[in-house]
Amino acid sequence: MIRIVYTWQVPPENLELFIETWKITTTTIHKEVKGARGSFMLQSDTDPGQIKTIARWDKIEDWERFWQNSKPSQMKSMHDLGERVSVEIFKEVDDFTK
């Protein structure tokens, strides 16, 4: 398993719509894209416009196939509402969350 950590900066006026759009987007990707396991969202306590979305994928190859052009069509509406600041890839070592 791998985790992809996306960092976003979202203007205050777009925040509510960004969150709702992310919910639809991540659900769609999870249902339609091979290897996608879903994701969760974190919001900074000190800067509410700073958002992290952490996606879980079966294999790096599955994510690379999805990510081919760095702006997958499924994520277009999120890009319309916020700026993606970074993308980081992590190997999942273990997970004790429930």
Backbone hydrogen bonds in HBPLUS format (Angstrom, degrees):
<---DONOR---> <-ACCEPTOR-->    atom                        ^
c    i                          cat <-CA-CA->   ^        H-A-AA   ^      H-
h    n   atom  resd res      DA  || num        DHA   H-A  angle D-A-AA Bond
n    s   type  num  typ     dist DA aas  dist angle  dist       angle   num
A0092-GLU N   A0001-MET O   3.05 MM  91  5.46 169.4  2.06 134.0 134.7     1
A0002-ILE N   A0057-TRP O   2.92 MM  55  5.30 158.5  1.96 151.3 156.0     2
A0057-TRP N   A0002-ILE O   2.96 MM  55  5.30 163.8  1.98 146.9 150.8     3
A0003-ARG N   A0090-PHE O   2.78 MM  87  5.15 163.0  1.81 154.5 159.4     4
A0090-PHE N   A0003-ARG O   2.84 MM  87  5.15 159.5  1.89 161.0 165.2     5
A0004-ILE N   A0055-ALA O   2.85 MM  51  5.09 153.9  1.92 138.9 147.7     6
A0055-ALA N   A0004-ILE O   2.86 MM  51  5.09 156.5  1.91 150.7 151.6     7
A0005-VAL N   A0088-GLU O   2.82 MM  83  5.09 161.9  1.86 149.1 154.7     8
A0088-GLU N   A0005-VAL O   2.92 MM  83  5.09 151.2  2.00 136.1 145.6     9
A0006-TYR N   A0053-THR O   2.87 MM  47  5.21 175.4  1.87 161.1 161.3    10
A0053-THR N   A0006-TYR O   2.95 MM  47  5.21 155.0  2.02 143.6 151.9    11
A0007-THR N   A0086-SER O   2.98 MM  79  5.16 162.4  2.01 138.6 142.0    12
A0085-VAL N   A0007-THR O   2.66 MM  78  5.34 147.4  1.77 144.0 154.3    13
A0086-SER N   A0007-THR O   3.40 MM  79  5.16 155.8  2.46 129.0 131.5    14
A0008-TRP N   A0051-ILE O   2.75 MM  43  5.03 165.8  1.77 158.7 160.3    15
A0051-ILE N   A0008-TRP O   2.99 MM  43  5.03 163.4  2.02 137.7 143.2    16
A0009-GLN N   A0083-GLU O   2.84 MM  74  5.23 152.1  1.92 145.9 155.4    17
A0083-GLU N   A0009-GLN O   2.92 MM  74  5.23 167.3  1.94 152.4 149.8    18
A0010-VAL N   A0049-GLY O   2.78 MM  39  4.70 161.6  1.82 134.1 140.6    19
A0014-ASN N   A0011-PRO O   2.86 MM   3  5.44 154.4  1.92 121.0 129.3    20
A0015-LEU N   A0012-PRO O   3.32 MM   3  5.21 155.7  2.38 100.7 107.7    21
A0018-PHE N   A0014-ASN O   2.78 MM   4  5.86 153.9  1.85 158.3 167.3    22
A0019-ILE N   A0015-LEU O   3.02 MM   4  6.26 162.7  2.05 156.2 158.9    23
A0020-GLU N   A0016-GLU O   3.15 MM   4  6.44 164.4  2.18 148.9 152.9    24
A0021-THR N   A0017-LEU O   2.80 MM   4  5.93 157.6  1.85 149.2 156.2    25
A0022-TRP N   A0018-PHE O   2.81 MM   4  6.01 156.6  1.87 151.2 157.6    26
A0023-LYS N   A0019-ILE O   3.11 MM   4  6.39 155.6  2.18 147.1 152.7    27
A0024-ILE N   A0020-GLU O   3.27 MM   4  6.62 159.8  2.32 147.9 151.7    28
A0025-THR N   A0021-THR O   2.86 MM   4  6.04 165.8  1.88 155.3 160.0    29
A0026-THR N   A0022-TRP O   2.81 MM   4  5.88 178.0  1.81 160.4 160.9    30
A0027-THR N   A0023-LYS O   3.19 MM   4  6.17 155.2  2.25 138.8 145.8    31
A0028-THR N   A0024-ILE O   2.97 MM   4  6.13 159.0  2.01 149.3 155.2    32
A0029-ILE N   A0025-THR O   2.93 MM   4  6.17 167.7  1.95 158.2 161.1    33
A0030-HIS N   A0026-THR O   2.99 MM   4  6.03 162.4  2.02 143.2 148.5    34
A0031-LYS N   A0027-THR O   3.07 MM   4  6.27 151.3  2.16 144.1 151.3    35
A0032-GLU N   A0028-THR O   2.91 MM   4  6.00 152.9  1.98 153.2 160.9    36
A0033-VAL N   A0029-ILE O   2.90 MM   4  5.34 158.8  1.95 151.1 151.5    37
A0036-ALA N   A0033-VAL O   3.18 MM   3  5.74 166.9  2.20 133.6 136.4    38
A0058-ASP N   A0035-GLY O   2.83 MM  23  4.88 153.1  1.90 136.5 145.7    39
A0037-ARG N   A0056-ARG O   2.76 MM  19  5.13 156.7  1.81 164.2 158.1    40
A0056-ARG N   A0038-GLY O   2.88 MM  18  5.81 164.0  1.91 176.9 173.1    41
A0040-PHE N   A0054-ILE O   3.00 MM  14  5.41 147.6  2.11 134.2 142.2    42
A0054-ILE N   A0040-PHE O   2.83 MM  14  5.41 163.5  1.86 160.1 165.7    43
A0042-LEU N   A0052-LYS O   2.70 MM  10  5.05 159.3  1.74 156.8 162.2    44
A0052-LYS N   A0042-LEU O   2.86 MM  10  5.05 164.4  1.89 144.6 148.6    45
A0044-SER N   A0050-GLN O   2.99 MM   6  5.55 170.5  2.00 166.0 167.6    46
A0050-GLN N   A0047-ASP O   2.77 MM   3  5.59 168.7  1.78 132.9 136.9    47
A0062-ASP N   A0059-LYS O   3.12 MM   3  5.39 128.4  2.40 102.5 114.7    48
A0063-TRP N   A0059-LYS O   3.36 MM   4  6.81 160.4  2.41 151.3 155.2    49
A0064-GLU N   A0060-ILE O   2.84 MM   4  6.06 162.8  1.87 155.9 161.4    50
A0065-ARG N   A0061-GLU O   3.02 MM   4  6.12 153.8  2.09 142.0 148.0    51
A0066-PHE N   A0062-ASP O   3.18 MM   4  6.44 156.8  2.23 144.1 150.1    52
A0067-TRP N   A0063-TRP O   2.76 MM   4  5.89 150.5  1.85 151.6 161.2    53
A0070-SER N   A0067-TRP O   2.72 MM   3  5.08 173.4  1.72 139.9 142.0    54
A0075-MET N   A0072-PRO O   2.89 MM   3  5.55 151.9  1.97 118.8 127.1    55
A0076-LYS N   A0073-SER O   3.20 MM   3  5.26 169.6  2.21 109.6 112.5    56
A0078-MET N   A0075-MET O   3.06 MM   3  5.37 128.6  2.34 105.7 119.2    57
A0079-HIS N   A0075-MET O   3.14 MM   4  6.51 153.6  2.22 152.8 160.6    58
A0079-HIS N   A0076-LYS O   3.01 MM   3  5.10 115.2  2.45  98.1 114.0    59
A0080-ASP N   A0076-LYS O   2.98 MM   4  6.33 136.3  2.17 147.0 160.1    60
A0081-LEU N   A0078-MET O   3.09 MM   3  5.27 142.7  2.23 101.0 111.6    61
A0082-GLY N   A0078-MET O   3.00 MM   4  6.17 140.9  2.16 152.1 163.0    62
